[in-house]
Amino acid sequence: MAGGSLENYNFYYSTKIIYRPNCLCIQNRNTFTFADYYLPMLSTKRKKNLQRLALTTVLFFLILLVCFILYQRINYNKAKFARYPEFGIQLPLGYDIHGIDVSKFQSAIAWEEVKKMNIRGVKMWFAFIKATEGNTNDDPQFNRNWKLSKQHGLIRGAYHFFIASRDGETQAQHFIEKVTLNKGDLPPVLDIEQLNGTSPERLRQEAIKWLDIVEAHYKVKPIIYTNVDFYKNYLGEDFDQYPFWAAHYKTQDKPRINRNWIFWQHSDEGNINGIIGNVDFNVFNGDIYDLKKLLLR
């Protein structure tokens, strides 16, 4: 490697190893330098040792990358052959458009199997996919889920898990940097479930920041997701202008809330081919033509 350049090794968490004849440094995905060794001041023997360290470090992260890819492949193979005779729950009556929402907790999903499952005319039309959380956290399955859900014919939407104790503007920028919405996608979603030790006033202030910035960027009003009790207790009429995705598991016909809603998460114990374990089930409050009107144009 002497006289050459070894850089831009981006691994699972985008750690970067940079080696040049006169400099060796190790950086994480936020470009914070873990180590910065300047070689001209060192003896030839020490330089060779650091060169070996650089190569060993690169090899270590390559092994981690291979292990992660193998882990994904093993989980995908398991999911591909996950089969259920039914959806495992009682579906609410009177709804034609069903969907799921997923995150890293569903691991590697066999989206082709999700799309193909059809029980007496009931199938999945859409999927909401977790993208980001707080100021810096990305869902490690997002990129894969985002690509493959659309590739296999599901209408997709992305959501941000809100941390009320963090700045709403920073969280909005984090989501925007991660998520590119295209024609045919669902509007962005703000998932608000916890106070995180803050006051209701602070939560509302930071949530409004997020909603305003994201709406200005994507040119569409975001959807709010939360459970009906949290909405009544902490959000209320200040947020009635936003499309509402309600979580409520205690009823079989509709969520118990006195405002309009467009999506209803009615269970967190559903089963579907292509996913190992339980997954959240949702319905859309309308027909396919209403759903298409909601999509980005």
Disulfide bonds with the S-S distance in Angstrom:
none
